[in-house]
């Protein structure tokens, strides 16, 4: 008897805690580029990319070949025990691409949460300070310090008791909050709660991921850079979701021209294998003594091999250009939906490159987001054969993270399914 999604959902409910949620009720059997087939043989177009992990698509041939070649040599030694060349080569390549001037060094980990936490550890070691400032709506991971930095209580903080202290939040600019408002709150924070001389780092996503693909204004980033320079604070760019060609540049912060001190990376670096890292100014990176950083599986050989292949694919297939072309195609289509009254009301698109999102609105002509509507729309889209992800502070945002290697024909097919879903939802 063939396994069904329903069977696996039953087994999942018995064996797996509810704390780990799944966006769809389908179970993957195989995948290729921007398509996935479930255990019942049904095909889906993948606009989720494993939550921004698959910029080069599922099972890119170059990534697969690199991993297979590494499998024939060794799978694990622990870099802290017997190091290997691929780790060093990958660090060298990322140092060359670092979005700041001067010498850089890179260390690898396994998850995005590890990357953001270790960026803070490095900043604390370099400054001798403890405090961290983050932004409302930001997402930096699910471990305790990362959860503390994440600017959303539900579901990331509420059940977990006291989180690490000396983490402060200020509003992120959006339709209701100006850059001036954000900076005013930062100065209030300096005056009321924490002196800038006690702050180790300010961490910010150049484009918020879970927060709704809200782009950090250049004016904000420029002023943060100035304040960090004035007070000896380190600026951390969290590029876990926005990195590796998704925005049309290797890193999202490059659009602003502002140079960070540390960059946390993960997700699409590994092309489907778990790897993360911190790229930083060399003097900062060397502020931690030997043994202070690392991890048993950090920078695993298979993942390093995959990541080297990913960097080659980004260059050889011109994925920076592809992201920009894809983004224009996405924005044009979403703008057309915004103008139509026969569809569920949606906002104009926002984002950089192919990191594009739109909101479900309360009514045509309104800017009020319809709280919780995005998840329902994603469920309807899944029924039509499209994997789509929600996000946003109010759960009203649809984010599009199609692999950059997807063809225009497949992209259009997926957009047609969104349009059909918006039409059906409007009728309902």
Secondary structure as a PSIPRED ss2 file (coil, helix, strand):
# PSIPRED VFORMAT (PSIPRED V4.0)

   1 X C   1.000  0.000  0.000
   2 X C   1.000  0.000  0.000
   3 X C   1.000  0.000  0.000
   4 X C   1.000  0.000  0.000
   5 X H   0.000  1.000  0.000
   6 X H   0.000  1.000  0.000
   7 X H   0.000  1.000  0.000
   8 X H   0.000  1.000  0.000
   9 X H   0.000  1.000  0.000
  10 X H   0.000  1.000  0.000
  11 X H   0.000  1.000  0.000
  12 X H   0.000  1.000  0.000
  13 X H   0.000  1.000  0.000
  14 X H   0.000  1.000  0.000
  15 X H   0.000  1.000  0.000
  16 X C   1.000  0.000  0.000
  17 X C   1.000  0.000  0.000
  18 X C   1.000  0.000  0.000
  19 X C   1.000  0.000  0.000
  20 X C   1.000  0.000  0.000
  21 X C   1.000  0.000  0.000
  22 X C   1.000  0.000  0.000
  23 X C   1.000  0.000  0.000
  24 X C   1.000  0.000  0.000
  25 X C   1.000  0.000  0.000
  26 X C   1.000  0.000  0.000
  27 X C   1.000  0.000  0.000
  28 X E   0.000  0.000  1.000
  29 X E   0.000  0.000  1.000
  30 X E   0.000  0.000  1.000
  31 X E   0.000  0.000  1.000
  32 X E   0.000  0.000  1.000
  33 X E   0.000  0.000  1.000
  34 X C   1.000  0.000  0.000
  35 X E   0.000  0.000  1.000
  36 X E   0.000  0.000  1.000
  37 X E   0.000  0.000  1.000
  38 X E   0.000  0.000  1.000
  39 X C   1.000  0.000  0.000
  40 X C   1.000  0.000  0.000
  41 X C   1.000  0.000  0.000
  42 X C   1.000  0.000  0.000
  43 X E   0.000  0.000  1.000
  44 X E   0.000  0.000  1.000
  45 X E   0.000  0.000  1.000
  46 X E   0.000  0.000  1.000
  47 X C   1.000  0.000  0.000
  48 X C   1.000  0.000  0.000
  49 X H   0.000  1.000  0.000
  50 X H   0.000  1.000  0.000
  51 X H   0.000  1.000  0.000
  52 X H   0.000  1.000  0.000
  53 X C   1.000  0.000  0.000
  54 X C   1.000  0.000  0.000
  55 X C   1.000  0.000  0.000
  56 X C   1.000  0.000  0.000
  57 X C   1.000  0.000  0.000
  58 X E   0.000  0.000  1.000
  59 X C   1.000  0.000  0.000
  60 X C   1.000  0.000  0.000
  61 X H   0.000  1.000  0.000
  62 X H   0.000  1.000  0.000
  63 X H   0.000  1.000  0.000
  64 X H   0.000  1.000  0.000
  65 X H   0.000  1.000  0.000
  66 X H   0.000  1.000  0.000
  67 X H   0.000  1.000  0.000
  68 X H   0.000  1.000  0.000
  69 X H   0.000  1.000  0.000
  70 X H   0.000  1.000  0.000
  71 X H   0.000  1.000  0.000
  72 X C   1.000  0.000  0.000
  73 X C   1.000  0.000  0.000
  74 X C   1.000  0.000  0.000
  75 X C   1.000  0.000  0.000
  76 X C   1.000  0.000  0.000
  77 X C   1.000  0.000  0.000
  78 X C   1.000  0.000  0.000
  79 X C   1.000  0.000  0.000
  80 X C   1.000  0.000  0.000
  81 X C   1.000  0.000  0.000
  82 X C   1.000  0.000  0.000
  83 X C   1.000  0.000  0.000
  84 X C   1.000  0.000  0.000
  85 X H   0.000  1.000  0.000
  86 X H   0.000  1.000  0.000
  87 X H   0.000  1.000  0.000
  88 X H   0.000  1.000  0.000
  89 X H   0.000  1.000  0.000
  90 X H   0.000  1.000  0.000
  91 X H   0.000  1.000  0.000
  92 X H   0.000  1.000  0.000
  93 X H   0.000  1.000  0.000
  94 X H   0.000  1.000  0.000
  95 X H   0.000  1.000  0.000
  96 X H   0.000  1.000  0.000
  97 X C   1.000  0.000  0.000
  98 X C   1.000  0.000  0.000
  99 X C   1.000  0.000  0.000
 100 X C   1.000  0.000  0.000
 101 X C   1.000  0.000  0.000
 102 X C   1.000  0.000  0.000
 103 X C   1.000  0.000  0.000
 104 X E   0.000  0.000  1.000
 105 X E   0.000  0.000  1.000
 106 X E   0.000  0.000  1.000
 107 X E   0.000  0.000  1.000
 108 X E   0.000  0.000  1.000
 109 X E   0.000  0.000  1.000
 110 X C   1.000  0.000  0.000
 111 X C   1.000  0.000  0.000
 112 X H   0.000  1.000  0.000
 113 X H   0.000  1.000  0.000
 114 X H   0.000  1.000  0.000
 115 X H   0.000  1.000  0.000
 116 X H   0.000  1.000  0.000
 117 X H   0.000  1.000  0.000
 118 X H   0.000  1.000  0.000
 119 X H   0.000  1.000  0.000
 120 X H   0.000  1.000  0.000
 121 X H   0.000  1.000  0.000
 122 X H   0.000  1.000  0.000
 123 X H   0.000  1.000  0.000
 124 X H   0.000  1.000  0.000
 125 X H   0.000  1.000  0.000
 126 X H   0.000  1.000  0.000
 127 X H   0.000  1.000  0.000
 128 X C   1.000  0.000  0.000
 129 X C   1.000  0.000  0.000
 130 X C   1.000  0.000  0.000
 131 X E   0.000  0.000  1.000
 132 X E   0.000  0.000  1.000
 133 X E   0.000  0.000  1.000
 134 X E   0.000  0.000  1.000
 135 X E   0.000  0.000  1.000
 136 X C   1.000  0.000  0.000
 137 X C   1.000  0.000  0.000
 138 X C   1.000  0.000  0.000
 139 X C   1.000  0.000  0.000
 140 X C   1.000  0.000  0.000
 141 X C   1.000  0.000  0.000
 142 X C   1.000  0.000  0.000
 143 X C   1.000  0.000  0.000
 144 X H   0.000  1.000  0.000
 145 X H   0.000  1.000  0.000
 146 X H   0.000  1.000  0.000
 147 X H   0.000  1.000  0.000
 148 X H   0.000  1.000  0.000
 149 X H   0.000  1.000  0.000
 150 X C   1.000  0.000  0.000
 151 X C   1.000  0.000  0.000
 152 X C   1.000  0.000  0.000
 153 X C   1.000  0.000  0.000
 154 X C   1.000  0.000  0.000
 155 X C   1.000  0.000  0.000
 156 X C   1.000  0.000  0.000
 157 X C   1.000  0.000  0.000
 158 X H   0.000  1.000  0.000
 159 X H   0.000  1.000  0.000
 160 X H   0.000  1.000  0.000
 161 X C   1.000  0.000  0.000
 162 X C   1.000  0.000  0.000
 163 X C   1.000  0.000  0.000
 164 X C   1.000  0.000  0.000
 165 X C   1.000  0.000  0.000
 166 X C   1.000  0.000  0.000
 167 X E   0.000  0.000  1.000
 168 X E   0.000  0.000  1.000
 169 X E   0.000  0.000  1.000
 170 X E   0.000  0.000  1.000
 171 X C   1.000  0.000  0.000
 172 X C   1.000  0.000  0.000
 173 X C   1.000  0.000  0.000
 174 X C   1.000  0.000  0.000
 175 X C   1.000  0.000  0.000
 176 X C   1.000  0.000  0.000
 177 X C   1.000  0.000  0.000
 178 X C   1.000  0.000  0.000
 179 X H   0.000  1.000  0.000
 180 X H   0.000  1.000  0.000
 181 X H   0.000  1.000  0.000
 182 X H   0.000  1.000  0.000
 183 X H   0.000  1.000  0.000
 184 X H   0.000  1.000  0.000
 185 X H   0.000  1.000  0.000
 186 X H   0.000  1.000  0.000
 187 X H   0.000  1.000  0.000
 188 X H   0.000  1.000  0.000
 189 X H   0.000  1.000  0.000
 190 X H   0.000  1.000  0.000
 191 X H   0.000  1.000  0.000
 192 X H   0.000  1.000  0.000
 193 X C   1.000  0.000  0.000
 194 X C   1.000  0.000  0.000
 195 X C   1.000  0.000  0.000
 196 X H   0.000  1.000  0.000
 197 X H   0.000  1.000  0.000
 198 X H   0.000  1.000  0.000
 199 X E   0.000  0.000  1.000
 200 X E   0.000  0.000  1.000
 201 X E   0.000  0.000  1.000
 202 X E   0.000  0.000  1.000
 203 X E   0.000  0.000  1.000
 204 X E   0.000  0.000  1.000
 205 X C   1.000  0.000  0.000
 206 X C   1.000  0.000  0.000
 207 X E   0.000  0.000  1.000
 208 X C   1.000  0.000  0.000
 209 X C   1.000  0.000  0.000
 210 X C   1.000  0.000  0.000
 211 X C   1.000  0.000  0.000
 212 X C   1.000  0.000  0.000
 213 X C   1.000  0.000  0.000
 214 X C   1.000  0.000  0.000
 215 X E   0.000  0.000  1.000
 216 X C   1.000  0.000  0.000
 217 X C   1.000  0.000  0.000
 218 X H   0.000  1.000  0.000
 219 X H   0.000  1.000  0.000
 220 X H   0.000  1.000  0.000
 221 X H   0.000  1.000  0.000
 222 X H   0.000  1.000  0.000
 223 X H   0.000  1.000  0.000
 224 X H   0.000  1.000  0.000
 225 X H   0.000  1.000  0.000
 226 X H   0.000  1.000  0.000
 227 X H   0.000  1.000  0.000
 228 X H   0.000  1.000  0.000
 229 X H   0.000  1.000  0.000
 230 X H   0.000  1.000  0.000
 231 X H   0.000  1.000  0.000
 232 X C   1.000  0.000  0.000
 233 X C   1.000  0.000  0.000
 234 X E   0.000  0.000  1.000
 235 X E   0.000  0.000  1.000
 236 X E   0.000  0.000  1.000
 237 X E   0.000  0.000  1.000
 238 X E   0.000  0.000  1.000
 239 X C   1.000  0.000  0.000
 240 X C   1.000  0.000  0.000
 241 X C   1.000  0.000  0.000
 242 X C   1.000  0.000  0.000
 243 X C   1.000  0.000  0.000
 244 X C   1.000  0.000  0.000
 245 X C   1.000  0.000  0.000
 246 X C   1.000  0.000  0.000
 247 X C   1.000  0.000  0.000
 248 X C   1.000  0.000  0.000
 249 X C   1.000  0.000  0.000
 250 X C   1.000  0.000  0.000
 251 X C   1.000  0.000  0.000
 252 X H   0.000  1.000  0.000
 253 X H   0.000  1.000  0.000
 254 X H   0.000  1.000  0.000
 255 X H   0.000  1.000  0.000
 256 X C   1.000  0.000  0.000
 257 X C   1.000  0.000  0.000
 258 X C   1.000  0.000  0.000
 259 X C   1.000  0.000  0.000
 260 X C   1.000  0.000  0.000
 261 X C   1.000  0.000  0.000
 262 X E   0.000  0.000  1.000
 263 X E   0.000  0.000  1.000
 264 X E   0.000  0.000  1.000
 265 X E   0.000  0.000  1.000
 266 X C   1.000  0.000  0.000
 267 X H   0.000  1.000  0.000
 268 X H   0.000  1.000  0.000
 269 X H   0.000  1.000  0.000
 270 X H   0.000  1.000  0.000
 271 X C   1.000  0.000  0.000
 272 X C   1.000  0.000  0.000
 273 X C   1.000  0.000  0.000
 274 X C   1.000  0.000  0.000
 275 X C   1.000  0.000  0.000
 276 X E   0.000  0.000  1.000
 277 X E   0.000  0.000  1.000
 278 X E   0.000  0.000  1.000
 279 X E   0.000  0.000  1.000
 280 X E   0.000  0.000  1.000
 281 X E   0.000  0.000  1.000
 282 X H   0.000  1.000  0.000
 283 X H   0.000  1.000  0.000
 284 X H   0.000  1.000  0.000
 285 X H   0.000  1.000  0.000
 286 X C   1.000  0.000  0.000
 287 X C   1.000  0.000  0.000
 288 X C   1.000  0.000  0.000
 289 X C   1.000  0.000  0.000
 290 X C   1.000  0.000  0.000
 291 X C   1.000  0.000  0.000
 292 X C   1.000  0.000  0.000
 293 X C   1.000  0.000  0.000
 294 X C   1.000  0.000  0.000
 295 X C   1.000  0.000  0.000
 296 X C   1.000  0.000  0.000
 297 X C   1.000  0.000  0.000
 298 X C   1.000  0.000  0.000
 299 X C   1.000  0.000  0.000
 300 X C   1.000  0.000  0.000
 301 X H   0.000  1.000  0.000
 302 X H   0.000  1.000  0.000
 303 X H   0.000  1.000  0.000
 304 X H   0.000  1.000  0.000
 305 X H   0.000  1.000  0.000
 306 X H   0.000  1.000  0.000
 307 X H   0.000  1.000  0.000
 308 X H   0.000  1.000  0.000
 309 X H   0.000  1.000  0.000
 310 X H   0.000  1.000  0.000
 311 X H   0.000  1.000  0.000
 312 X H   0.000  1.000  0.000
 313 X H   0.000  1.000  0.000
 314 X H   0.000  1.000  0.000
 315 X H   0.000  1.000  0.000
 316 X H   0.000  1.000  0.000
 317 X C   1.000  0.000  0.000
 318 X C   1.000  0.000  0.000
 319 X H   0.000  1.000  0.000
 320 X H   0.000  1.000  0.000
 321 X H   0.000  1.000  0.000
 322 X H   0.000  1.000  0.000
 323 X H   0.000  1.000  0.000
 324 X H   0.000  1.000  0.000
 325 X H   0.000  1.000  0.000
 326 X H   0.000  1.000  0.000
 327 X H   0.000  1.000  0.000
 328 X H   0.000  1.000  0.000
 329 X H   0.000  1.000  0.000
 330 X H   0.000  1.000  0.000
 331 X H   0.000  1.000  0.000
 332 X H   0.000  1.000  0.000
 333 X H   0.000  1.000  0.000
 334 X H   0.000  1.000  0.000
 335 X H   0.000  1.000  0.000
 336 X H   0.000  1.000  0.000
 337 X H   0.000  1.000  0.000
 338 X H   0.000  1.000  0.000
 339 X H   0.000  1.000  0.000
 340 X C   1.000  0.000  0.000
 341 X C   1.000  0.000  0.000
 342 X C   1.000  0.000  0.000
 343 X C   1.000  0.000  0.000
 344 X C   1.000  0.000  0.000
 345 X C   1.000  0.000  0.000
 346 X E   0.000  0.000  1.000
 347 X C   1.000  0.000  0.000
 348 X C   1.000  0.000  0.000
 349 X C   1.000  0.000  0.000
 350 X E   0.000  0.000  1.000
 351 X E   0.000  0.000  1.000
 352 X E   0.000  0.000  1.000
 353 X C   1.000  0.000  0.000
 354 X C   1.000  0.000  0.000
 355 X E   0.000  0.000  1.000
 356 X E   0.000  0.000  1.000
 357 X E   0.000  0.000  1.000
 358 X E   0.000  0.000  1.000
 359 X E   0.000  0.000  1.000
 360 X E   0.000  0.000  1.000
 361 X E   0.000  0.000  1.000
 362 X C   1.000  0.000  0.000
 363 X C   1.000  0.000  0.000
 364 X C   1.000  0.000  0.000
 365 X C   1.000  0.000  0.000
 366 X C   1.000  0.000  0.000
 367 X C   1.000  0.000  0.000
 368 X C   1.000  0.000  0.000
 369 X E   0.000  0.000  1.000
 370 X C   1.000  0.000  0.000
 371 X C   1.000  0.000  0.000
 372 X C   1.000  0.000  0.000
 373 X H   0.000  1.000  0.000
 374 X H   0.000  1.000  0.000
 375 X H   0.000  1.000  0.000
 376 X H   0.000  1.000  0.000
 377 X H   0.000  1.000  0.000
 378 X H   0.000  1.000  0.000
 379 X H   0.000  1.000  0.000
 380 X H   0.000  1.000  0.000
 381 X H   0.000  1.000  0.000
 382 X H   0.000  1.000  0.000
 383 X H   0.000  1.000  0.000
 384 X H   0.000  1.000  0.000
 385 X C   1.000  0.000  0.000
 386 X E   0.000  0.000  1.000
 387 X E   0.000  0.000  1.000
 388 X C   1.000  0.000  0.000
 389 X E   0.000  0.000  1.000
 390 X E   0.000  0.000  1.000
 391 X E   0.000  0.000  1.000
 392 X C   1.000  0.000  0.000
 393 X C   1.000  0.000  0.000
 394 X C   1.000  0.000  0.000
 395 X C   1.000  0.000  0.000
 396 X C   1.000  0.000  0.000
 397 X E   0.000  0.000  1.000
 398 X E   0.000  0.000  1.000
 399 X E   0.000  0.000  1.000
 400 X E   0.000  0.000  1.000
 401 X C   1.000  0.000  0.000
 402 X C   1.000  0.000  0.000
 403 X C   1.000  0.000  0.000
 404 X C   1.000  0.000  0.000
 405 X C   1.000  0.000  0.000
 406 X C   1.000  0.000  0.000
 407 X C   1.000  0.000  0.000
 408 X H   0.000  1.000  0.000
 409 X H   0.000  1.000  0.000
 410 X H   0.000  1.000  0.000
 411 X H   0.000  1.000  0.000
 412 X H   0.000  1.000  0.000
 413 X H   0.000  1.000  0.000
 414 X H   0.000  1.000  0.000
 415 X H   0.000  1.000  0.000
 416 X H   0.000  1.000  0.000
 417 X H   0.000  1.000  0.000
 418 X H   0.000  1.000  0.000
 419 X H   0.000  1.000  0.000
 420 X H   0.000  1.000  0.000
 421 X H   0.000  1.000  0.000
 422 X H   0.000  1.000  0.000
 423 X H   0.000  1.000  0.000
 424 X H   0.000  1.000  0.000
 425 X H   0.000  1.000  0.000
 426 X H   0.000  1.000  0.000
 427 X H   0.000  1.000  0.000
 428 X C   1.000  0.000  0.000
